[in-house]
Amino acid sequence: MSTFTRVYSACAWRVLDDGSQTLWLNRLQMRDAQVSAVMDRTYFHSIYFHEPNGVLFEIATDNPGFAADEPLDRLGTSLCLPSWFEPHRAQIEPKLPRLLLPTGQVVGGR
């Protein structure tokens, strides 16, 4: 029988909005946690901190959501990338699996 060790390097939590995230940011700062500034990830906002054993924790908002850069009725019909990944589109797209959409359209790389 094999023995497996699970190692977690990150864990993310979801909060409803920026106000909820600010409450967590303030709580963490009051406890002298080394917490990041709010990061705009295009589709959500995140803060990051490490717990004492080194695991990275993220607290991310629901807003602004995945409709931030395309209409809701077109979600998932094309690959939208955050601006900092856009220069790498040619390297990213071929690594993605093909997906069959409910419309019958096939999207994706390989």
N, C-alpha and C positions, 0 to 999 in steps of 0.2 A: 504494500500500500504506500502510495506517495504522500509526502507531507507538503502541503502548500502554505506559503506565507503570503498573506495579502498585505499589500502596501498601498495606502491611499496618499496621494500627493496633494489632492485638492477636494474640496467639498463646497457646493454652492447652495445657497438658500434664496428663496424668492420672497420679495415683499411687494405689496400692492403698488406703491407709488414712491415718489421722491420724499414726501413727508415722512413716511414710515422708515425709509432708509436713513434719513437725517436723525431720527430718534436713535437708531442703532449706532450710527456714527458717533453721536454724542455720548451714548452709554460706553462705547469702546474707548473713546478718548478719556472719559472720566476714570476708567480703569487703567489708564496709561498704556493701552494697547497701541502698538505701532500700526496704525490704520492708514491706508492710502487716502488721497483725495478722491472725490467722485470722478469716475472715468466714464466718458460718453462712448458707448460701444455701438452707436447708431440705433440699434433696436432696443436697447435697455441701458440703464446706468448701473455701474458697479462700484463697490468699495471692496478692498482686500485687506486681510490681516492674517498673521500666522498664529496658530495656537502654540502652547509651550513645547509640543513635540515636533513642531515644524510643519504641520499640515497647513496648507493654504486654504483659507476660508474666503468665500465670496458672498456678498449680499447684493442681489441684483433685483432691479425693479421690473414690473410688467410693462411699464411705459418706456418709450413711446410705442413699442410694439413692432411687429413685422410688417405692418402696413406703412411704415415710415417712408419707404422709398418705392412703393408700387401700390396700385389700387387693390383693395381687398379682394375683388373678384378675379384678380390675376395672380394672387399669391401662389407660389409653387409652380408657376408655368415657365419660369426662366430663373437663371441663377443670378441673384442680386448679391453683391459683395459690399462690405464696408469699404469706404474710400481707401483705407490703407492696404487692403488686399487687392484692389483693382489692378495695380501694376503687375500683379502676379497671376492674373486670370489665365494666361496661356499655360502656366505650369499647374494650376489648380484643377481646371476643368477636365483634363484627360484622366485624372486620378479618381474622379467621382464615378460611382456606378450609374448605370442607366436606370431610369425610373419610368414606369408606365403610369401615366396619369389616368384618372377616371374618364377623361375625354378620349382616351385611346392614343394620345400623343406620347411619344417617347422622348424624354429629355435626359441629359447627363452625358458623361464621358464615354467610358470604355464600352 
